[in-house]
């Protein structure tokens, strides 16, 4: 199929939900602009193997440590405020 300027249009397929034309480009996930079919196709299957498993565990620990950091920060807020007051008194005095 030619467009008007001598460049071939990308191939298309029919949307399984609404029948609209869905352009095909191997670099991108196919999705239907008309009905949003396949807009969020889901995460790819996790990589298999020991190294991939270790990476997933480490990533999960980082996420968990990040949420714990918020809790620790809240617990330390009163101590930080008291320290700030002490520093202000020392410099003002």
ZAKOLFI-384479 format. One record per residue (C-alpha): residue number from 1; residue in one letter; x, y, z. Coordinates in nm, 3 decimals, always signed. Example, Ala and Ser with C-alpha at 12.3 -4.5 7.8 and 13.67 -1.06 7.14 Angstrom:
residues 2
<r><num>1</num><residuo>a</residuo><X>+1.230</X><Y>-0.450</Y><Z>+0.780</Z></r>
<r><num>2</num><residuo>s</residuo><X>+1.367</X><Y>-0.106</Y><Z>+0.714</Z></r>
END
This chain:
residues 93
<r><num>1</num><residuo>x</residuo><X>+0.000</X><Y>+0.000</Y><Z>+0.000</Z></r>
<r><num>2</num><residuo>x</residuo><X>+0.144</X><Y>+0.337</Y><Z>-0.100</Z></r>
<r><num>3</num><residuo>x</residuo><X>+0.079</X><Y>+0.663</Y><Z>+0.083</Z></r>
<r><num>4</num><residuo>x</residuo><X>+0.093</X><Y>+0.968</Y><Z>-0.146</Z></r>
<r><num>5</num><residuo>x</residuo><X>+0.463</X><Y>+1.037</Y><Z>-0.110</Z></r>
<r><num>6</num><residuo>x</residuo><X>+0.615</X><Y>+0.708</Y><Z>-0.221</Z></r>
<r><num>7</num><residuo>x</residuo><X>+0.663</X><Y>+0.556</Y><Z>+0.125</Z></r>
<r><num>8</num><residuo>x</residuo><X>+0.491</X><Y>+0.229</Y><Z>+0.205</Z></r>
<r><num>9</num><residuo>x</residuo><X>+0.246</X><Y>+0.243</Y><Z>+0.495</Z></r>
<r><num>10</num><residuo>x</residuo><X>+0.318</X><Y>-0.003</Y><Z>+0.778</Z></r>
<r><num>11</num><residuo>x</residuo><X>+0.131</X><Y>-0.332</Y><Z>+0.755</Z></r>
<r><num>12</num><residuo>x</residuo><X>-0.181</X><Y>-0.357</Y><Z>+0.967</Z></r>
<r><num>13</num><residuo>x</residuo><X>-0.401</X><Y>-0.628</Y><Z>+1.113</Z></r>
<r><num>14</num><residuo>x</residuo><X>-0.759</X><Y>-0.629</Y><Z>+1.233</Z></r>
<r><num>15</num><residuo>x</residuo><X>-0.826</X><Y>-0.560</Y><Z>+1.601</Z></r>
<r><num>16</num><residuo>x</residuo><X>-0.974</X><Y>-0.871</Y><Z>+1.766</Z></r>
<r><num>17</num><residuo>x</residuo><X>-1.205</X><Y>-0.653</Y><Z>+1.978</Z></r>
<r><num>18</num><residuo>x</residuo><X>-1.350</X><Y>-0.393</Y><Z>+1.742</Z></r>
<r><num>19</num><residuo>x</residuo><X>-1.220</X><Y>-0.477</Y><Z>+1.394</Z></r>
<r><num>20</num><residuo>x</residuo><X>-1.031</X><Y>-0.150</Y><Z>+1.342</Z></r>
<r><num>21</num><residuo>x</residuo><X>-0.695</X><Y>-0.151</Y><Z>+1.167</Z></r>
<r><num>22</num><residuo>x</residuo><X>-0.402</X><Y>-0.201</Y><Z>+1.407</Z></r>
<r><num>23</num><residuo>x</residuo><X>-0.062</X><Y>-0.104</Y><Z>+1.263</Z></r>
<r><num>24</num><residuo>x</residuo><X>+0.209</X><Y>-0.366</Y><Z>+1.301</Z></r>
<r><num>25</num><residuo>x</residuo><X>+0.558</X><Y>-0.262</Y><Z>+1.399</Z></r>
<r><num>26</num><residuo>x</residuo><X>+0.787</X><Y>-0.519</Y><Z>+1.555</Z></r>
<r><num>27</num><residuo>x</residuo><X>+0.955</X><Y>-0.248</Y><Z>+1.765</Z></r>
<r><num>28</num><residuo>x</residuo><X>+0.634</X><Y>-0.176</Y><Z>+1.961</Z></r>
<r><num>29</num><residuo>x</residuo><X>+0.348</X><Y>-0.358</Y><Z>+2.130</Z></r>
<r><num>30</num><residuo>x</residuo><X>+0.043</X><Y>-0.372</Y><Z>+1.907</Z></r>
<r><num>31</num><residuo>x</residuo><X>-0.260</X><Y>-0.185</Y><Z>+2.045</Z></r>
<r><num>32</num><residuo>x</residuo><X>-0.585</X><Y>-0.055</Y><Z>+1.904</Z></r>
<r><num>33</num><residuo>x</residuo><X>-0.628</X><Y>+0.322</Y><Z>+1.910</Z></r>
<r><num>34</num><residuo>x</residuo><X>-1.004</X><Y>+0.285</Y><Z>+1.858</Z></r>
<r><num>35</num><residuo>x</residuo><X>-1.090</X><Y>+0.062</Y><Z>+2.157</Z></r>
<r><num>36</num><residuo>x</residuo><X>-0.764</X><Y>+0.046</Y><Z>+2.360</Z></r>
<r><num>37</num><residuo>x</residuo><X>-0.730</X><Y>-0.329</Y><Z>+2.308</Z></r>
<r><num>38</num><residuo>x</residuo><X>-0.388</X><Y>-0.446</Y><Z>+2.436</Z></r>
<r><num>39</num><residuo>x</residuo><X>-0.294</X><Y>-0.102</Y><Z>+2.575</Z></r>
<r><num>40</num><residuo>x</residuo><X>-0.151</X><Y>-0.269</Y><Z>+2.885</Z></r>
<r><num>41</num><residuo>x</residuo><X>-0.058</X><Y>-0.622</Y><Z>+2.779</Z></r>
<r><num>42</num><residuo>x</residuo><X>+0.092</X><Y>-0.706</Y><Z>+3.118</Z></r>
<r><num>43</num><residuo>x</residuo><X>+0.444</X><Y>-0.769</Y><Z>+3.229</Z></r>
<r><num>44</num><residuo>x</residuo><X>+0.656</X><Y>-1.018</Y><Z>+3.038</Z></r>
<r><num>45</num><residuo>x</residuo><X>+0.715</X><Y>-1.356</Y><Z>+3.197</Z></r>
<r><num>46</num><residuo>x</residuo><X>+1.001</X><Y>-1.339</Y><Z>+3.447</Z></r>
<r><num>47</num><residuo>x</residuo><X>+1.338</X><Y>-1.455</Y><Z>+3.324</Z></r>
<r><num>48</num><residuo>x</residuo><X>+1.426</X><Y>-1.805</Y><Z>+3.441</Z></r>
<r><num>49</num><residuo>x</residuo><X>+1.751</X><Y>-1.916</Y><Z>+3.599</Z></r>
<r><num>50</num><residuo>x</residuo><X>+1.943</X><Y>-1.868</Y><Z>+3.921</Z></r>
<r><num>51</num><residuo>x</residuo><X>+2.092</X><Y>-1.529</Y><Z>+3.834</Z></r>
<r><num>52</num><residuo>x</residuo><X>+1.752</X><Y>-1.389</Y><Z>+3.737</Z></r>
<r><num>53</num><residuo>x</residuo><X>+1.607</X><Y>-1.524</Y><Z>+4.061</Z></r>
<r><num>54</num><residuo>x</residuo><X>+1.880</X><Y>-1.353</Y><Z>+4.266</Z></r>
<r><num>55</num><residuo>x</residuo><X>+1.819</X><Y>-1.026</Y><Z>+4.079</Z></r>
<r><num>56</num><residuo>x</residuo><X>+1.446</X><Y>-1.043</Y><Z>+4.156</Z></r>
<r><num>57</num><residuo>x</residuo><X>+1.514</X><Y>-1.108</Y><Z>+4.527</Z></r>
<r><num>58</num><residuo>x</residuo><X>+1.761</X><Y>-0.819</Y><Z>+4.546</Z></r>
<r><num>59</num><residuo>x</residuo><X>+1.516</X><Y>-0.587</Y><Z>+4.372</Z></r>
<r><num>60</num><residuo>x</residuo><X>+1.242</X><Y>-0.689</Y><Z>+4.617</Z></r>
<r><num>61</num><residuo>x</residuo><X>+1.473</X><Y>-0.618</Y><Z>+4.912</Z></r>
<r><num>62</num><residuo>x</residuo><X>+1.549</X><Y>-0.271</Y><Z>+4.775</Z></r>
<r><num>63</num><residuo>x</residuo><X>+1.176</X><Y>-0.201</Y><Z>+4.746</Z></r>
<r><num>64</num><residuo>x</residuo><X>+1.112</X><Y>-0.327</Y><Z>+5.100</Z></r>
<r><num>65</num><residuo>x</residuo><X>+1.405</X><Y>-0.129</Y><Z>+5.240</Z></r>
<r><num>66</num><residuo>x</residuo><X>+1.270</X><Y>+0.185</Y><Z>+5.073</Z></r>
<r><num>67</num><residuo>x</residuo><X>+0.933</X><Y>+0.151</Y><Z>+5.243</Z></r>
<r><num>68</num><residuo>x</residuo><X>+1.102</X><Y>+0.086</Y><Z>+5.578</Z></r>
<r><num>69</num><residuo>x</residuo><X>+1.305</X><Y>+0.404</Y><Z>+5.529</Z></r>
<r><num>70</num><residuo>x</residuo><X>+0.983</X><Y>+0.608</Y><Z>+5.547</Z></r>
<r><num>71</num><residuo>x</residuo><X>+0.894</X><Y>+0.441</Y><Z>+5.879</Z></r>
<r><num>72</num><residuo>x</residuo><X>+1.240</X><Y>+0.506</Y><Z>+6.025</Z></r>
<r><num>73</num><residuo>x</residuo><X>+1.227</X><Y>+0.867</Y><Z>+5.908</Z></r>
<r><num>74</num><residuo>x</residuo><X>+0.894</X><Y>+0.919</Y><Z>+6.087</Z></r>
<r><num>75</num><residuo>x</residuo><X>+1.032</X><Y>+0.759</Y><Z>+6.405</Z></r>
<r><num>76</num><residuo>x</residuo><X>+1.336</X><Y>+0.989</Y><Z>+6.402</Z></r>
<r><num>77</num><residuo>x</residuo><X>+1.146</X><Y>+1.312</Y><Z>+6.329</Z></r>
<r><num>78</num><residuo>x</residuo><X>+1.099</X><Y>+1.410</Y><Z>+6.697</Z></r>
<r><num>79</num><residuo>x</residuo><X>+1.468</X><Y>+1.351</Y><Z>+6.772</Z></r>
<r><num>80</num><residuo>x</residuo><X>+1.570</X><Y>+1.561</Y><Z>+6.470</Z></r>
<r><num>81</num><residuo>x</residuo><X>+1.339</X><Y>+1.842</Y><Z>+6.581</Z></r>
<r><num>82</num><residuo>x</residuo><X>+1.486</X><Y>+1.837</Y><Z>+6.933</Z></r>
<r><num>83</num><residuo>x</residuo><X>+1.839</X><Y>+1.842</Y><Z>+6.792</Z></r>
<r><num>84</num><residuo>x</residuo><X>+1.751</X><Y>+2.137</Y><Z>+6.566</Z></r>
<r><num>85</num><residuo>x</residuo><X>+1.611</X><Y>+2.330</Y><Z>+6.866</Z></r>
<r><num>86</num><residuo>x</residuo><X>+1.930</X><Y>+2.258</Y><Z>+7.062</Z></r>
<r><num>87</num><residuo>x</residuo><X>+2.151</X><Y>+2.381</Y><Z>+6.776</Z></r>
<r><num>88</num><residuo>x</residuo><X>+1.945</X><Y>+2.700</Y><Z>+6.745</Z></r>
<r><num>89</num><residuo>x</residuo><X>+1.974</X><Y>+2.763</Y><Z>+7.122</Z></r>
<r><num>90</num><residuo>x</residuo><X>+2.350</X><Y>+2.702</Y><Z>+7.112</Z></r>
<r><num>91</num><residuo>x</residuo><X>+2.405</X><Y>+2.948</Y><Z>+6.827</Z></r>
<r><num>92</num><residuo>x</residuo><X>+2.162</X><Y>+3.208</Y><Z>+6.962</Z></r>
<r><num>93</num><residuo>x</residuo><X>+2.302</X><Y>+3.198</Y><Z>+7.308</Z></r>
END
